[in-house]
Amino acid sequence: MTIKQWVNLPKKPIFKDSDIDSVDRCGELTVEVEVDKAKKAISYKARITAVGSDNVTYNAAELARNKKFKMDKGILGIVDEKTIKIEGIRLPPAGGNKYKIEVQDAAGNIVSTPVEVKTIRKLYYQKISMQTGTDTVPSYSLTSLETDSLKHHIEIVSKGTEAKIPYYKTVMLQSNGNNLNAFGASVAGAFNIDNELKKLGMAIVYSEYLAKKGQRDFVGVVGLGTTGGTFQAQLTRTHLIVTGDRYLWHALDDTEDQNKEYFIDGVVKYTDPADASQNLTYFITRADVDIDGAAAFTHGGHHKIKISIPTGTSLETMAQKTTGIIEATLEVNVAAGWINGFSWEYSGAKLITCARRTTWTDMPIQTQDYTWIHEIGHRFGMVAYGDKNHTGNTRFTHKPFLPDAPSTLYGENRGVNDKGHSGPHCEKGATYNSSTRVWSGAPGCVMFGANGIGSNHAPKDYCSECKPIVRKLDLSD
């Protein structure tokens, strides 16, 4: 018979469940073995050996870096004349390793029946959904995530009842004026499973959009008469329509849409090449502007602004000219970037979120499943870089206790080797051109920093370099 030992769990009753019927199956291991003459136990020693060839091991540098990577064979004691108890066996934190525990006498002879142990890890999560009135983002089925994690000897278990936070149409990620802290505070307040479970757990939140707002100028020029053609602008008797090269920050926040906050400021100027005295200026207000044209995507995506031409204004005078140049310059808010998900800790609450939409389009299930697995990989501690320089990386103070990095690591040194992504990732199968800042190839690991390159979607599993590292991770509190 093989004993399962959850090596990352402390010996506390809260962790007893349908899988774990005793706290003895958590943390340090206690076993009893039968010998011929236990009364001579003073000369006995515990012998712990690997079973099979699949165990992952730690190198000398890793053992020196994290004391939990080391094995402690425990202390022997006598139960009765034929039973030895070995207490305090601390197995390495790697998952999926198998060990044979035996007792040997002073001469090195095995004098007991073997006890076989397999190591496993367990983490917990609580589902959190969004709802305000009829606006809602439901929770997400994590069956794929749970199944994938089992392949790496990590059980992901749902705990508590589903909690709710207010609806955020978009979690805004920019450093200026974002609602990220409000989102984090909402999640931390709703994350209400037992504190002991929280230490080994995470809040799982399904989001609508995760996007970054930026500013840009839309410039449209209309050449009147023989002056020239039309460039990124269209003039009618009642409107001047300007087309930009990015999509506006619109259909991402209902209140901001009502206030037309996609528009910041703007001016229209008329220039007469033959007579500068005829030049005119009109300052645009939010009352003058509206979104124009059909959405480019299922749920939004606009890059045209329609400027009304009020009667009796200098703008109306411009529109009636037959020669010269009309130029509109609009300062606008645009959707500057999107991400599929992120892993973050706010006020002690470890949270993972995945967007169900990006660029106003429903995210494919394949990409969503990939994103959950990717982000929980970050929660595990991937991509590990325990052997790298951690100076100044105060956001990741636990990293020195991680296993060594794979040869395919990038992004652990922020501002130096990010390669267009944020955080430590794996570039297996992909190549980055630092001159053009463009990736090529086919990503071979779920820890690549994007969901794919062109039509080459990243896989939902770890690559051959990352798989043994995931098994070696110390997932204790």
Kinemage of the C-alpha trace (Angstrom):
@kinemage 1
@onewidth
@group {chain A} dominant
@subgroup {mainchain}
@vectorlist {calphas} color= white
{ca met a 1} P 0.000 0.000 0.000
{ca thr a 2} L 1.177 3.550 -0.785
{ca ile a 3} L 0.555 6.374 1.677
{ca lys a 4} L -0.220 9.801 0.206
{ca gln a 5} L 1.433 12.674 2.034
{ca trp a 6} L 0.357 16.281 1.390
{ca val a 7} L 3.770 17.827 1.948
{ca asn a 8} L 2.731 21.495 1.711
{ca leu a 9} L -0.052 21.360 4.331
{ca pro a 10} L 0.487 22.000 8.050
{ca lys a 11} L -0.836 19.501 10.599
{ca lys a 12} L -4.098 21.273 11.390
{ca pro a 13} L -7.664 19.874 11.519
{ca ile a 14} L -8.926 22.437 8.973
{ca phe a 15} L -7.158 20.439 6.245
{ca lys a 16} L -8.951 17.173 6.959
{ca asp a 17} L -11.391 16.400 4.161
{ca ser a 18} L -12.595 13.526 1.991
{ca asp a 19} L -9.022 12.968 0.778
{ca ile a 20} L -7.194 13.585 4.040
{ca asp a 21} L -8.674 11.654 6.953
{ca ser a 22} L -5.910 12.489 9.422
{ca val a 23} L -3.616 15.437 10.102
{ca asp a 24} L -0.813 12.858 10.052
{ca arg a 25} L -1.147 12.918 6.264
{ca cys a 26} L -0.103 16.586 6.281
{ca gly a 27} L 3.374 18.040 6.489
{ca glu a 28} L 5.946 16.005 8.376
{ca leu a 29} L 5.382 12.273 8.175
{ca thr a 30} L 5.004 9.802 11.037
{ca val a 31} L 5.142 6.068 10.261
{ca glu a 32} L 5.225 2.873 12.251
{ca val a 33} L 7.210 -0.102 10.972
{ca glu a 34} L 7.482 -3.622 12.288
{ca val a 35} L 10.881 -5.101 13.135
{ca asp a 36} L 12.077 -8.328 14.730
{ca lys a 37} L 13.213 -6.843 18.026
{ca ala a 38} L 12.183 -3.290 18.683
{ca lys a 39} L 13.843 -3.317 22.100
{ca lys a 40} L 17.137 -2.835 20.277
{ca ala a 41} L 15.880 0.269 18.531
{ca ile a 42} L 18.657 2.355 19.979
{ca ser a 43} L 20.920 0.979 17.234
{ca tyr a 44} L 18.430 1.376 14.404
{ca lys a 45} L 18.353 4.064 11.710
{ca ala a 46} L 15.699 5.206 9.232
{ca arg a 47} L 16.473 4.548 5.607
{ca ile a 48} L 14.543 6.534 3.007
{ca thr a 49} L 15.157 5.765 -0.641
{ca ala a 50} L 13.556 6.819 -3.917
{ca val a 51} L 11.102 4.435 -5.551
{ca gly a 52} L 11.369 4.233 -9.314
{ca ser a 53} L 13.204 6.663 -11.583
{ca asp a 54} L 10.654 9.493 -11.779
{ca asn a 55} L 11.564 11.442 -8.635
{ca val a 56} L 12.740 15.023 -9.134
{ca thr a 57} L 15.764 16.073 -7.102
{ca tyr a 58} L 17.282 19.342 -5.968
{ca asn a 59} L 20.820 20.386 -6.779
{ca ala a 60} L 23.309 21.646 -4.201
{ca ala a 61} L 22.570 25.305 -4.853
{ca glu a 62} L 18.820 24.762 -4.454
{ca leu a 63} L 19.348 22.814 -1.227
{ca ala a 64} L 21.430 25.674 0.132
{ca arg a 65} L 18.835 28.245 -0.932
{ca asn a 66} L 15.749 26.745 0.701
{ca lys a 67} L 16.083 24.525 3.761
{ca lys a 68} L 12.679 22.970 3.039
{ca phe a 69} L 14.183 21.334 -0.045
{ca lys a 70} L 16.248 19.123 2.272
{ca met a 71} L 15.028 15.809 3.677
{ca asp a 72} L 14.961 15.207 7.415
{ca lys a 73} L 14.805 11.503 8.281
{ca gly a 74} L 13.149 12.143 11.645
{ca ile a 75} L 13.518 10.584 15.080
{ca leu a 76} L 13.030 6.895 15.987
{ca gly a 77} L 11.157 5.674 19.018
{ca ile a 78} L 9.803 2.370 20.394
{ca val a 79} L 6.075 1.650 20.415
{ca asp a 80} L 6.286 -1.951 21.586
{ca glu a 81} L 8.632 -4.925 21.228
{ca lys a 82} L 8.134 -5.160 17.496
{ca thr a 83} L 7.111 -1.663 16.418
{ca ile a 84} L 9.305 1.335 15.669
{ca lys a 85} L 7.763 4.780 15.239
{ca ile a 86} L 9.619 7.287 13.093
{ca glu a 87} L 8.398 10.842 13.689
{ca gly a 88} L 9.212 14.145 12.048
{ca ile a 89} L 10.149 12.828 8.620
{ca arg a 90} L 10.289 15.905 6.451
{ca leu a 91} L 10.159 14.927 2.819
{ca pro a 92} L 11.191 17.437 0.138
{ca pro a 93} L 8.252 19.583 -1.077
{ca ala a 94} L 8.330 18.145 -4.601
{ca gly a 95} L 5.084 16.574 -5.764
{ca gly a 96} L 4.820 13.112 -7.258
{ca asn a 97} L 7.986 11.743 -5.646
{ca lys a 98} L 7.840 8.230 -4.212
{ca tyr a 99} L 9.884 6.993 -1.286
{ca lys a 100} L 10.444 3.718 0.508
{ca ile a 101} L 10.863 4.025 4.274
{ca glu a 102} L 12.632 1.213 6.080
{ca val a 103} L 14.582 0.529 9.282
{ca gln a 104} L 18.129 -0.759 9.209
{ca asp a 105} L 20.293 -2.062 12.038
{ca ala a 106} L 23.784 -0.940 12.991
{ca ala a 107} L 25.278 -3.286 10.407
{ca gly a 108} L 23.162 -1.774 7.655
{ca asn a 109} L 20.767 -4.668 7.328
{ca ile a 110} L 17.120 -3.939 6.578
{ca val a 111} L 15.083 -5.281 9.505
{ca ser a 112} L 11.590 -4.020 8.644
{ca thr a 113} L 8.884 -4.218 6.053
{ca pro a 114} L 8.947 -1.167 3.740
{ca val a 115} L 6.394 1.650 3.860
{ca glu a 116} L 5.861 3.412 0.519
{ca val a 117} L 4.940 7.107 0.424
{ca lys a 118} L 3.918 9.361 -2.471
{ca thr a 119} L 4.021 13.148 -2.104
{ca ile a 120} L 1.287 15.463 -3.304
{ca arg a 121} L 0.394 19.155 -2.848
{ca lys a 122} L -2.944 20.878 -2.368
{ca leu a 123} L -4.139 24.457 -2.859
{ca tyr a 124} L -7.584 25.989 -2.355
{ca tyr a 125} L -9.698 28.538 -4.168
{ca gln a 126} L -12.937 30.420 -3.710
{ca lys a 127} L -15.065 31.445 -6.681
{ca ile a 128} L -16.028 35.106 -6.858
{ca ser a 129} L -18.499 36.541 -9.359
{ca met a 130} L -19.522 40.126 -10.206
{ca gln a 131} L -23.000 41.574 -9.991
{ca thr a 132} L -24.581 45.009 -9.761
{ca gly a 133} L -28.262 44.968 -10.669
{ca thr a 134} L -28.612 43.206 -14.004
{ca asp a 135} L -24.929 43.654 -14.858
{ca thr a 136} L -23.165 40.417 -14.039
{ca val a 137} L -20.113 38.307 -14.776
{ca pro a 138} L -20.715 34.755 -13.558
{ca ser a 139} L -18.121 32.434 -12.101
{ca tyr a 140} L -16.182 30.135 -14.397
{ca ser a 141} L -15.862 26.355 -14.452
{ca leu a 142} L -12.296 25.442 -13.521
{ca thr a 143} L -12.511 21.779 -14.473
{ca ser a 144} L -9.723 22.154 -17.035
{ca leu a 145} L -7.524 23.922 -14.480
{ca glu a 146} L -8.110 21.263 -11.840
{ca thr a 147} L -7.427 18.435 -14.266
{ca asp a 148} L -4.266 20.037 -15.594
{ca ser a 149} L -2.891 20.668 -12.112
{ca leu a 150} L -3.306 17.019 -11.148
{ca lys a 151} L -0.809 16.117 -13.878
{ca his a 152} L 1.744 18.038 -11.831
{ca his a 153} L 0.689 16.491 -8.505
{ca ile a 154} L -1.161 19.567 -7.299
{ca glu a 155} L -4.777 19.321 -6.207
{ca ile a 156} L -6.809 22.516 -6.695
{ca val a 157} L -9.882 22.375 -4.474
{ca ser a 158} L -12.889 24.714 -4.281
{ca lys a 159} L -13.750 25.936 -0.789
{ca gly a 160} L -16.510 28.070 0.677
{ca thr a 161} L -19.567 29.384 -1.085
{ca glu a 162} L -19.392 31.567 -4.154
{ca ala a 163} L -18.896 35.209 -3.149
{ca lys a 164} L -19.901 38.342 -5.062
{ca ile a 165} L -18.279 41.703 -5.698
{ca pro a 166} L -19.686 44.764 -7.504
{ca tyr a 167} L -19.687 44.653 -11.297
{ca tyr a 168} L -16.604 46.163 -12.938
{ca lys a 169} L -17.123 46.439 -16.672
{ca thr a 170} L -13.426 47.077 -17.072
{ca val a 171} L -10.607 46.666 -14.591
{ca met a 172} L -8.339 49.493 -15.692
{ca leu a 173} L -4.635 48.755 -15.518
{ca gln a 174} L -2.886 52.059 -16.179
{ca ser a 175} L -0.858 53.642 -13.378
{ca asn a 176} L -2.794 56.900 -13.656
{ca gly a 177} L -6.461 56.895 -12.680
{ca asn a 178} L -6.976 53.151 -12.544
{ca asn a 179} L -9.562 51.248 -10.487
{ca leu a 180} L -7.204 48.364 -9.777
{ca asn a 181} L -6.993 48.998 -6.035
{ca ala a 182} L -10.780 49.270 -5.775
{ca phe a 183} L -11.075 45.944 -7.577
{ca gly a 184} L -8.459 44.400 -5.286
{ca ala a 185} L -10.220 45.725 -2.188
{ca ser a 186} L -13.538 44.289 -3.386
{ca val a 187} L -12.004 40.877 -3.914
{ca ala a 188} L -10.152 40.947 -0.586
{ca gly a 189} L -13.389 41.849 1.198
{ca ala a 190} L -15.336 39.020 -0.435
{ca phe a 191} L -12.609 36.392 -0.005
{ca asn a 192} L -13.928 34.833 3.194
{ca ile a 193} L -12.722 31.246 3.443
{ca asp a 194} L -10.878 30.219 6.611
{ca asn a 195} L -7.616 32.127 7.142
{ca glu a 196} L -5.609 28.908 7.197
{ca leu a 197} L -7.022 28.005 3.798
{ca lys a 198} L -6.364 31.523 2.511
{ca lys a 199} L -2.651 31.096 3.156
{ca leu a 200} L -2.687 28.231 0.685
{ca gly a 201} L -5.481 29.580 -1.459
{ca met a 202} L -6.595 32.159 -3.937
{ca ala a 203} L -9.670 34.075 -4.994
{ca ile a 204} L -10.758 33.200 -8.545
{ca val a 205} L -12.558 36.077 -10.287
{ca tyr a 206} L -13.989 36.121 -13.795
{ca ser a 207} L -13.732 39.658 -15.236
{ca glu a 208} L -15.388 41.402 -18.158
{ca tyr a 209} L -12.468 43.391 -19.600
{ca leu a 210} L -8.889 43.975 -18.427
{ca ala a 211} L -7.673 46.984 -20.363
{ca lys a 212} L -5.441 50.014 -20.295
{ca lys a 213} L -6.558 53.512 -21.243
{ca gly a 214} L -4.242 55.800 -23.190
{ca gln a 215} L -4.330 59.171 -24.900
{ca arg a 216} L -3.880 59.924 -28.563
{ca asp a 217} L -4.494 62.643 -31.131
{ca phe a 218} L -6.905 62.049 -33.984
{ca val a 219} L -6.088 64.404 -36.854
{ca gly a 220} L -8.353 64.886 -39.867
{ca val a 221} L -7.696 67.160 -42.829
{ca val a 222} L -10.159 68.213 -45.512
{ca gly a 223} L -8.839 69.953 -48.615
{ca leu a 224} L -11.486 72.196 -50.182
{ca gly a 225} L -11.707 72.939 -53.869
{ca thr a 226} L -8.385 72.454 -55.698
{ca thr a 227} L -6.362 72.502 -52.466
{ca gly a 228} L -6.278 68.729 -52.082
{ca gly a 229} L -8.185 65.600 -51.227
{ca thr a 230} L -9.702 64.278 -48.015
{ca phe a 231} L -7.417 62.781 -45.360
{ca gln a 232} L -8.888 60.952 -42.340
{ca ala a 233} L -11.830 63.330 -42.316
{ca gln a 234} L -15.149 63.745 -44.072
{ca leu a 235} L -17.109 66.984 -44.297
{ca thr a 236} L -20.864 67.294 -44.790
{ca arg a 237} L -23.173 70.249 -44.308
{ca thr a 238} L -23.976 69.144 -40.772
{ca his a 239} L -20.956 67.157 -39.580
{ca leu a 240} L -17.218 66.816 -39.693
{ca ile a 241} L -16.215 63.168 -39.198
{ca val a 242} L -12.658 62.349 -38.075
{ca thr a 243} L -11.218 58.828 -38.290
{ca gly a 244} L -8.397 57.784 -35.956
{ca asp a 245} L -5.817 55.015 -36.145
{ca arg a 246} L -6.747 53.466 -32.774
{ca tyr a 247} L -10.023 52.394 -31.198
{ca leu a 248} L -11.625 54.788 -28.743
{ca trp a 249} L -12.081 54.125 -25.041
{ca his a 250} L -15.748 53.379 -25.533
{ca ala a 251} L -18.126 50.565 -24.526
{ca leu a 252} L -15.766 49.868 -21.614
{ca asp a 253} L -17.400 52.015 -18.935
{ca asp a 254} L -21.078 52.980 -19.182
{ca thr a 255} L -20.766 56.127 -17.065
{ca glu a 256} L -17.787 57.355 -19.048
{ca asp a 257} L -19.679 56.681 -22.271
{ca gln a 258} L -22.617 58.755 -21.064
{ca asn a 259} L -20.190 61.581 -20.248
{ca lys a 260} L -18.406 61.158 -23.586
{ca glu a 261} L -15.107 60.763 -21.788
{ca tyr a 262} L -13.547 59.224 -24.865
{ca phe a 263} L -13.182 62.877 -25.940
{ca ile a 264} L -10.770 65.106 -24.010
{ca asp a 265} L -10.269 68.251 -26.060
{ca gly a 266} L -10.138 69.433 -29.638
{ca val a 267} L -9.879 72.253 -32.106
{ca val a 268} L -10.811 72.807 -35.768
{ca lys a 269} L -8.801 75.296 -37.821
{ca tyr a 270} L -9.447 76.728 -41.270
{ca thr a 271} L -6.485 77.966 -43.318
{ca asp a 272} L -6.773 79.994 -46.508
{ca pro a 273} L -3.456 79.776 -48.405
{ca ala a 274} L -4.294 82.901 -50.374
{ca asp a 275} L -5.547 85.129 -47.556
{ca ala a 276} L -4.438 84.571 -43.932
{ca ser a 277} L -7.027 87.082 -42.728
{ca gln a 278} L -9.692 84.474 -43.507
{ca asn a 279} L -8.226 81.897 -41.112
{ca leu a 280} L -10.664 80.623 -38.481
{ca thr a 281} L -10.585 78.550 -35.238
{ca tyr a 282} L -13.308 76.591 -33.459
{ca phe a 283} L -12.831 74.860 -30.080
{ca ile a 284} L -14.766 71.608 -29.852
{ca thr a 285} L -16.792 70.682 -26.764
{ca arg a 286} L -18.184 67.330 -25.672
{ca ala a 287} L -21.634 68.569 -26.630
{ca asp a 288} L -20.402 68.689 -30.239
{ca val a 289} L -19.168 65.100 -30.504
{ca asp a 290} L -20.643 61.625 -30.899
{ca ile a 291} L -19.455 58.170 -31.904
{ca asp a 292} L -19.883 57.496 -35.614
{ca gly a 293} L -20.076 54.323 -37.656
{ca ala a 294} L -20.725 50.678 -36.863
{ca ala a 295} L -18.739 48.799 -34.234
{ca ala a 296} L -15.801 46.838 -35.599
{ca phe a 297} L -16.312 43.946 -33.153
{ca thr a 298} L -19.156 42.111 -31.467
{ca his a 299} L -19.360 44.305 -28.368
{ca gly a 300} L -17.809 47.577 -29.543
{ca gly a 301} L -14.807 49.105 -31.243
{ca his a 302} L -15.142 52.571 -32.757
{ca his a 303} L -12.532 54.887 -34.244
{ca lys a 304} L -14.668 57.621 -35.772
{ca ile a 305} L -15.869 60.801 -34.065
{ca lys a 306} L -18.648 62.880 -35.565
{ca ile a 307} L -18.436 66.610 -34.825
{ca ser a 308} L -21.707 68.504 -35.160
{ca ile a 309} L -21.582 71.833 -36.974
{ca pro a 310} L -23.655 74.271 -34.893
{ca thr a 311} L -25.359 77.075 -36.803
{ca gly a 312} L -23.979 80.557 -36.364
{ca thr a 313} L -20.493 79.381 -35.403
{ca ser a 314} L -17.065 79.720 -36.990
{ca leu a 315} L -17.255 75.985 -37.704
{ca glu a 316} L -20.329 76.576 -39.878
{ca thr a 317} L -18.453 79.329 -41.686
{ca met a 318} L -15.568 76.914 -42.350
{ca ala a 319} L -17.940 74.269 -43.701
{ca gln a 320} L -19.308 76.785 -46.237
{ca lys a 321} L -15.878 77.597 -47.662
{ca thr a 322} L -15.041 76.340 -51.151
{ca thr a 323} L -11.252 76.635 -50.993
{ca gly a 324} L -8.637 76.226 -48.305
{ca ile a 325} L -7.901 73.580 -45.686
{ca ile a 326} L -9.879 72.447 -42.647
{ca glu a 327} L -7.878 70.564 -40.037
{ca ala a 328} L -9.380 68.962 -36.912
{ca thr a 329} L -7.134 67.843 -34.038
{ca leu a 330} L -8.855 65.811 -31.328
{ca glu a 331} L -7.241 64.638 -28.110
{ca val a 332} L -9.000 61.406 -27.193
{ca asn a 333} L -8.866 58.442 -24.855
{ca val a 334} L -8.164 55.146 -26.598
{ca ala a 335} L -7.956 51.501 -25.608
{ca ala a 336} L -4.171 51.338 -25.376
{ca gly a 337} L -3.820 47.685 -24.447
{ca trp a 338} L -5.488 44.510 -23.246
{ca ile a 339} L -4.478 41.519 -21.185
{ca asn a 340} L -6.151 38.147 -20.809
{ca gly a 341} L -5.624 37.825 -17.068
{ca phe a 342} L -3.311 38.450 -14.130
{ca ser a 343} L -2.221 37.018 -10.802
{ca trp a 344} L -1.890 39.532 -7.970
{ca glu a 345} L -1.834 39.885 -4.210
{ca tyr a 346} L -3.789 42.748 -2.667
{ca ser a 347} L -4.054 43.309 1.069
{ca gly a 348} L -3.034 39.728 1.757
{ca ala a 349} L -5.531 38.252 -0.690
{ca lys a 350} L -4.010 36.293 -3.551
{ca leu a 351} L -6.299 36.672 -6.547
{ca ile a 352} L -6.402 35.400 -10.088
{ca thr a 353} L -8.624 36.876 -12.739
{ca cys a 354} L -9.277 36.130 -16.383
{ca ala a 355} L -11.187 38.360 -18.793
{ca arg a 356} L -14.077 36.844 -20.689
{ca arg a 357} L -13.698 39.499 -23.406
{ca thr a 358} L -10.812 41.291 -25.079
{ca thr a 359} L -10.938 43.890 -27.874
{ca trp a 360} L -14.752 43.807 -27.536
{ca thr a 361} L -14.808 40.134 -28.524
{ca asp a 362} L -15.678 37.060 -26.475
{ca met a 363} L -12.478 35.252 -25.619
{ca pro a 364} L -12.372 31.715 -27.053
{ca ile a 365} L -12.673 28.908 -24.504
{ca gln a 366} L -9.268 27.599 -25.544
{ca thr a 367} L -7.684 30.944 -24.654
{ca gln a 368} L -9.604 31.248 -21.400
{ca asp a 369} L -8.538 27.784 -20.233
{ca tyr a 370} L -4.959 28.610 -21.225
{ca thr a 371} L -5.137 31.878 -19.270
{ca trp a 372} L -6.383 30.292 -16.032
{ca ile a 373} L -3.608 27.690 -16.160
{ca his a 374} L -1.023 30.360 -17.016
{ca glu a 375} L -2.057 32.684 -14.197
{ca ile a 376} L -2.219 29.950 -11.580
{ca gly a 377} L 1.268 29.029 -12.769
{ca his a 378} L 2.332 32.472 -11.561
{ca arg a 379} L 0.527 31.749 -8.280
{ca phe a 380} L 2.587 28.561 -7.945
{ca gly a 381} L 5.784 30.574 -8.453
{ca met a 382} L 6.414 30.047 -12.154
{ca val a 383} L 8.458 30.746 -14.020
{ca ala a 384} L 10.954 29.994 -11.234
{ca tyr a 385} L 14.208 31.946 -11.153
{ca gly a 386} L 15.700 31.126 -7.766
{ca asp a 387} L 19.251 31.227 -9.119
{ca lys a 388} L 18.894 34.686 -10.666
{ca asn a 389} L 19.718 38.109 -9.255
{ca his a 390} L 16.822 39.400 -7.126
{ca thr a 391} L 18.309 42.770 -6.198
{ca gly a 392} L 15.639 45.449 -6.203
{ca asn a 393} L 12.842 43.024 -7.071
{ca thr a 394} L 10.890 43.839 -3.924
{ca arg a 395} L 7.594 42.638 -5.431
{ca phe a 396} L 8.958 39.099 -5.460
{ca thr a 397} L 10.711 38.674 -2.132
{ca his a 398} L 9.964 34.917 -2.076
{ca lys a 399} L 11.747 34.236 -5.351
{ca pro a 400} L 15.147 33.388 -3.826
{ca phe a 401} L 13.475 30.318 -2.286
{ca leu a 402} L 12.433 28.958 -5.666
{ca pro a 403} L 14.155 26.246 -7.690
{ca asp a 404} L 16.591 27.190 -10.434
{ca ala a 405} L 15.214 28.731 -13.616
{ca pro a 406} L 14.817 26.900 -16.924
{ca ser a 407} L 17.144 27.924 -19.752
{ca thr a 408} L 14.082 29.365 -21.504
{ca leu a 409} L 13.323 31.970 -18.818
{ca tyr a 410} L 12.829 35.636 -19.720
{ca gly a 411} L 11.246 38.639 -18.030
{ca glu a 412} L 12.480 38.068 -14.480
{ca asn a 413} L 14.680 41.170 -14.750
{ca arg a 414} L 12.138 43.915 -15.237
{ca gly a 415} L 13.120 46.657 -17.622
{ca val a 416} L 15.973 44.551 -18.993
{ca asn a 417} L 14.670 41.336 -20.551
{ca asp a 418} L 10.883 41.802 -20.495
{ca lys a 419} L 10.640 41.264 -24.273
{ca gly a 420} L 7.302 43.045 -24.429
{ca his a 421} L 5.688 41.052 -21.610
{ca ser a 422} L 5.360 41.603 -17.883
{ca gly a 423} L 6.870 39.165 -15.409
{ca pro a 424} L 8.871 35.912 -15.632
{ca his a 425} L 7.869 33.738 -18.580
{ca cys a 426} L 9.114 30.868 -20.744
{ca glu a 427} L 10.129 31.350 -24.390
{ca lys a 428} L 10.336 27.669 -25.365
{ca gly a 429} L 9.631 27.428 -29.108
{ca ala a 430} L 9.527 31.211 -29.600
{ca thr a 431} L 12.111 33.783 -30.728
{ca tyr a 432} L 12.172 37.485 -29.910
{ca asn a 433} L 13.722 40.040 -32.269
{ca ser a 434} L 15.001 42.842 -30.040
{ca ser a 435} L 15.356 45.208 -33.009
{ca thr a 436} L 11.811 44.900 -34.313
{ca arg a 437} L 10.348 43.900 -30.921
{ca val a 438} L 8.425 41.132 -32.626
{ca trp a 439} L 8.019 37.479 -31.596
{ca ser a 440} L 8.110 34.613 -34.074
{ca gly a 441} L 7.742 30.852 -33.858
{ca ala a 442} L 5.294 28.613 -32.027
{ca pro a 443} L 5.182 28.938 -28.219
{ca gly a 444} L 5.744 25.567 -26.572
{ca cys a 445} L 4.788 26.370 -22.983
{ca val a 446} L 1.732 27.625 -21.104
{ca met a 447} L 4.078 30.087 -19.382
{ca phe a 448} L 4.764 32.028 -22.586
{ca gly a 449} L 3.928 35.693 -22.003
{ca ala a 450} L 1.008 35.801 -24.450
{ca asn a 451} L -1.656 33.367 -25.584
{ca gly a 452} L 0.103 32.857 -28.887
{ca ile a 453} L 2.057 34.233 -31.830
{ca gly a 454} L -0.124 34.860 -34.859
{ca ser a 455} L -2.112 31.695 -35.503
{ca asn a 456} L 0.170 29.627 -33.261
{ca his a 457} L -1.705 29.348 -29.968
{ca ala a 458} L 0.312 28.613 -26.855
{ca pro a 459} L -0.421 25.176 -25.320
{ca lys a 460} L -2.298 24.565 -22.072
{ca asp a 461} L 0.581 22.651 -20.506
{ca tyr a 462} L 4.111 23.291 -19.331
{ca cys a 463} L 7.039 22.544 -21.606
{ca ser a 464} L 9.626 19.830 -20.954
{ca glu a 465} L 11.896 22.338 -19.169
{ca cys a 466} L 9.191 23.724 -16.887
{ca lys a 467} L 7.431 20.475 -15.933
{ca pro a 468} L 10.092 19.238 -13.491
{ca ile a 469} L 10.339 22.719 -11.993
{ca val a 470} L 6.594 22.821 -11.301
{ca arg a 471} L 7.004 19.545 -9.431
{ca lys a 472} L 9.906 20.965 -7.393
{ca leu a 473} L 8.047 24.073 -6.200
{ca asp a 474} L 7.651 24.600 -2.468
{ca leu a 475} L 3.915 25.345 -2.150
{ca ser a 476} L 3.830 25.580 1.643
{ca asp a 477} L 2.799 28.803 3.323
